[in-house]
Structure formats: C-alpha cells, structure tokens
Amino acid sequence: MKISYNILWASLVLLFIMPQEAGAQYKKRRRYQQRFKAGMVLGGNLSQVDGDGYSGFDKGNLQFGLSGAAILSEHAEIGVEFLYAGRGSKVESERGSGVEKKDRLIDLRYMEVPILFRFRQKAEAPSSLIEAGFSFGRIIHSRVTEPAVPDDGIAFRNFEPYFNSNEVALLAGYGYQTSRRLNFKLRFGFALTQFYRNPAKKGEQPANSLFAAGSRNSIEFLRNYYLSLMAHYQF
C-alpha cells in the first residue's frame, strides 16, 4: 500500500513538472525553431562623399527592401538584404563664402546586397543587438547637379562618365529588438572601393588610403560614407 502511495505521489509530481518543462523548452526554441525567415526593411540614410574636400552627412536618402535570415541559434543569425539605397553628397560649390548655399548635388542610387552576422544579447525580446558584415552594390542611376561655372573651379559633372558602378562596403550596426518580429537599427557604412578615381592620380597614392582627399584644385578619388536608421520587420 505504501508503495502504491509513493507511485501515486511520484506520478502527480511528474504530471506537474512535465508541462512546465515542455513550456520552457517551447519558449526556448520559439525564437529559432523557424530556421529561415523573410522580412522587410524600411528607413533612410544620411550620406557624404570622401574625397570632395567637404565634411558632414548632408544628403538624406531613402533606403528600403527585402531581407532573409538563416537562424544559427537563439542569439545568432546570418542576414541577407536586397536594398534600394541612395548615396552621394549635397554641398556648396563656393567654399568660405559665408553663405551656406548647397548647390552641388551628387546623387547616386544603388541596388545592394548586404550580408551580415547578427548577434542578440538575449534570446527573447526586448534585447539589444549588434551586426557586422559587407555590402555589394551597383549604381543604377547617377546625377550630378551644380552651377554651370562652379565657384571652386571643379566641375564634378565631368567625372560622372567615369564613375565605377560597383561598390564593396564595410558595415557595422547596433540595434534594439522590441518584439519577436520588429527591431530598429543604426548602421554605419564605409565604402572600401571608390566610385571615382582620378586617372592622373592613380600612381601617387594607394587606392584605399584613408588620408587621401580632394583638394581645392584637384580631386583624387570619391567614395561613400553613410549612416542609416532602419526598421526591420521579420515575418
């Protein structure tokens, strides 16, 4: 009889523990039980061009597209995005005039494919996240607008036929996962390639020198920097 009571109590304990354990395991697996996810990205960026002799992220651009992710664990995933994104700069052609008249526009439109490793601090939202990777882009449209006779004596429109259509960029970002499906990210992009290189300057400095820059009388190279703010929704 005593054995029967022991078996009964043991059965009751197991019946209580098993659902709790199953619920915990389900919650633990919920984040990554779907190994592949699709989503949408919507946001914008502020861009500037390195090499034109100006500073400041003065050109605003739209950025949007689709995303996919391969879930590696509760905390990590590999993300791929297919984005339309603007780049370029908006500056004044007359430097030091005291009047800030941004009359020179370098407008670049890209289709790009960022590939990123993404890590979340916690398995469940809310959680902070970091990401890093590369982007491979191609110019689908370019336009240079400036005065017929620029005050600084440099006609950027003459460079446009020689723009390099392909771009490789280094990406790093920080974000916040507000729910299982939605996160917001701040991402910095730095182009490793140049979209313009002065043929006369090719032999003078390394192609990716961080210290090379456009002077008042000549342009050695042009490349993109940008800071993006995006909302990312995963289905």
C-alpha positions as CSV (number, residue, x, y, z in Angstrom):
1,M,0.0,0.0,0.0
2,K,2.9,2.3,0.9
3,I,4.4,1.6,-2.5
4,S,1.2,2.5,-4.2
5,Y,1.1,5.9,-2.4
6,N,4.7,6.5,-3.4
7,I,3.9,5.7,-7.0
8,L,0.8,8.0,-6.9
9,W,2.8,10.9,-5.5
10,A,5.6,10.4,-7.9
11,S,3.1,10.4,-10.8
12,L,1.5,13.6,-9.6
13,V,4.9,15.3,-9.3
14,L,5.8,14.2,-12.9
15,L,2.5,15.4,-14.2
16,F,3.2,18.8,-12.7
17,I,6.8,19.1,-13.9
18,M,6.4,17.8,-17.4
19,P,4.1,20.6,-18.7
20,Q,6.3,23.2,-17.1
21,E,9.4,21.7,-18.7
22,A,7.7,21.4,-22.1
23,G,6.6,25.0,-21.9
24,A,10.1,26.2,-21.0
25,Q,11.6,24.2,-23.9
26,Y,9.0,25.6,-26.3
27,K,9.7,29.2,-25.2
28,K,13.5,28.5,-25.6
29,R,13.1,27.1,-29.1
30,R,10.4,29.6,-30.3
31,R,13.0,32.2,-31.4
32,Y,14.9,29.9,-33.7
33,Q,12.6,27.0,-34.5
34,Q,12.0,28.5,-37.9
35,R,15.4,28.2,-39.4
36,F,14.8,30.7,-42.3
37,K,12.9,34.0,-42.1
38,A,11.9,36.7,-44.5
39,G,11.2,40.3,-43.8
40,M,11.1,43.9,-44.9
41,V,13.5,46.8,-44.3
42,L,12.4,50.5,-44.4
43,G,14.4,53.5,-43.4
44,G,16.8,56.2,-44.7
45,N,20.4,57.3,-44.5
46,L,22.5,60.4,-44.3
47,S,25.5,60.3,-46.7
48,Q,28.6,62.1,-47.6
49,V,31.4,61.7,-50.1
50,D,35.0,61.2,-49.0
51,G,37.5,63.0,-51.3
52,D,35.4,66.0,-52.3
53,G,37.0,68.3,-49.6
54,Y,33.8,68.7,-47.6
55,S,32.6,67.2,-44.4
56,G,29.2,66.4,-42.9
57,F,26.4,63.9,-43.6
58,D,24.3,66.5,-45.5
59,K,22.4,64.4,-48.1
60,G,19.2,62.5,-47.0
61,N,18.3,59.3,-48.9
62,L,15.6,56.7,-48.8
63,Q,16.5,53.1,-48.2
64,F,14.2,50.0,-48.4
65,G,13.9,46.4,-49.5
66,L,13.6,42.8,-48.5
67,S,15.5,40.6,-46.1
68,G,16.2,37.0,-45.4
69,A,17.9,35.3,-42.4
70,A,19.3,31.9,-41.5
71,I,18.8,31.3,-37.8
72,L,22.0,29.8,-36.3
73,S,21.0,29.8,-32.6
74,E,18.8,31.6,-30.0
75,H,21.2,34.5,-30.2
76,A,22.8,34.5,-33.7
77,E,21.7,34.6,-37.3
78,I,23.1,35.4,-40.8
79,G,21.1,38.1,-42.6
80,V,20.9,38.9,-46.3
81,E,19.2,42.0,-47.6
82,F,18.2,43.2,-51.0
83,L,18.0,47.0,-50.8
84,Y,17.4,50.1,-52.9
85,A,19.5,52.9,-51.3
86,G,20.6,56.4,-52.1
87,R,24.1,57.8,-51.6
88,G,26.1,60.9,-52.5
89,S,26.5,64.4,-51.2
90,K,24.9,67.8,-51.1
91,V,27.4,70.7,-50.6
92,E,28.1,74.3,-51.6
93,S,30.3,74.9,-54.6
94,E,31.6,78.2,-53.2
95,R,33.7,77.5,-50.1
96,G,34.3,80.1,-47.4
97,S,31.7,82.5,-48.8
98,G,29.9,82.7,-45.5
99,V,26.6,81.8,-47.3
100,E,25.7,78.2,-47.0
101,K,24.2,77.5,-50.4
102,K,24.2,73.8,-51.1
103,D,24.1,74.0,-54.9
104,R,26.2,70.9,-55.7
105,L,24.4,67.6,-55.7
106,I,26.0,64.2,-56.3
107,D,23.0,61.8,-56.4
108,L,23.8,58.1,-56.6
109,R,21.2,55.3,-56.5
110,Y,22.3,51.8,-55.7
111,M,20.9,48.3,-55.6
112,E,22.8,46.5,-52.9
113,V,23.1,43.2,-51.1
114,P,24.3,43.5,-47.5
115,I,25.4,40.2,-45.9
116,L,25.6,40.4,-42.1
117,F,26.3,38.4,-39.0
118,R,23.8,39.5,-36.3
119,F,24.0,38.7,-32.6
120,R,21.4,39.4,-29.9
121,Q,22.2,39.8,-26.3
122,K,19.2,37.9,-25.1
123,A,17.2,35.1,-26.8
124,E,13.9,36.8,-26.2
125,A,12.8,40.4,-26.9
126,P,13.4,43.1,-25.7
127,S,17.1,42.8,-26.4
128,S,19.9,44.8,-27.9
129,L,21.7,43.5,-31.0
130,I,24.9,44.1,-32.9
131,E,25.7,43.3,-36.6
132,A,28.7,43.4,-38.9
133,G,29.4,42.4,-42.5
134,F,29.8,43.6,-46.1
135,S,27.6,45.1,-48.8
136,F,27.9,44.6,-52.5
137,G,26.2,47.3,-54.5
138,R,25.8,48.6,-58.0
139,I,24.9,52.1,-59.3
140,I,21.6,52.0,-61.2
141,H,21.3,55.8,-61.5
142,S,23.6,58.8,-61.1
143,R,23.2,62.5,-61.4
144,V,25.5,65.5,-60.8
145,T,23.9,68.9,-60.4
146,E,26.0,72.1,-59.9
147,P,26.4,75.6,-61.3
148,A,27.5,75.9,-64.9
149,V,30.6,77.6,-63.6
150,P,31.3,76.3,-60.1
151,D,32.9,78.8,-57.8
152,D,35.6,76.4,-56.7
153,G,36.6,75.7,-60.2
154,I,35.9,72.0,-60.1
155,A,33.3,70.6,-62.4
156,F,32.2,67.3,-60.8
157,R,29.8,66.6,-63.7
158,N,32.9,65.9,-65.8
159,F,33.7,62.9,-63.5
160,E,30.3,61.2,-64.0
161,P,31.1,59.3,-67.2
162,Y,33.9,57.6,-65.3
163,F,32.0,56.6,-62.2
164,N,32.7,53.0,-61.1
165,S,29.3,51.3,-60.9
166,N,30.4,48.6,-58.4
167,E,30.8,49.1,-54.7
168,V,32.0,47.0,-51.8
169,A,31.3,48.4,-48.3
170,L,32.1,47.5,-44.7
171,L,29.0,47.6,-42.4
172,A,28.6,47.8,-38.6
173,G,25.5,48.4,-36.7
174,Y,23.7,48.5,-33.4
175,G,20.0,47.9,-32.8
176,Y,17.2,47.1,-30.4
177,Q,14.8,44.2,-30.7
178,T,11.5,45.5,-29.5
179,S,9.5,42.3,-30.2
180,R,9.9,38.9,-31.7
181,R,9.4,40.4,-35.2
182,L,10.4,44.0,-35.1
183,N,13.8,45.7,-34.5
184,F,15.3,49.2,-35.1
185,K,18.9,49.6,-36.2
186,L,21.5,52.3,-36.6
187,R,24.1,51.2,-39.2
188,F,27.3,52.8,-40.5
189,G,28.6,52.0,-44.0
190,F,32.1,52.7,-45.2
191,A,32.9,52.0,-48.9
192,L,36.1,50.0,-49.4
193,T,36.0,50.9,-53.1
194,Q,35.9,54.3,-54.8
195,F,33.2,55.3,-57.3
196,Y,35.7,57.7,-58.9
197,R,39.4,57.6,-59.2
198,N,41.4,60.4,-61.0
199,P,43.5,58.6,-63.7
200,A,46.3,61.1,-63.2
201,K,46.5,60.3,-59.5
202,K,46.4,56.6,-59.6
203,G,50.2,56.2,-59.2
204,E,50.5,58.7,-56.4
205,Q,48.6,57.1,-53.5
206,P,47.1,53.7,-52.6
207,A,43.6,53.2,-53.8
208,N,42.2,52.9,-50.3
209,S,44.4,55.5,-48.5
210,L,42.4,56.9,-45.5
211,F,44.4,60.1,-45.7
212,A,44.0,60.9,-49.4
213,A,41.4,63.6,-50.2
214,G,40.3,66.1,-52.8
215,S,42.0,69.4,-52.7
216,R,40.7,72.8,-53.9
217,N,42.3,72.4,-57.3
218,S,42.1,68.6,-57.9
219,I,40.1,65.5,-57.0
220,E,42.0,62.3,-56.4
221,F,39.1,60.0,-55.6
222,L,35.5,59.9,-54.4
223,R,33.8,57.2,-52.2
224,N,30.8,56.9,-50.0
225,Y,30.2,57.1,-46.3
226,Y,26.7,56.8,-44.8
227,L,24.8,56.5,-41.6
228,S,21.4,54.6,-41.8
229,L,18.4,54.3,-39.5
230,M,16.1,51.4,-40.3
231,A,13.1,49.5,-39.1
232,H,13.4,45.7,-39.8
233,Y,10.3,43.5,-39.6
234,Q,10.5,39.7,-39.9
235,F,7.5,37.6,-40.7
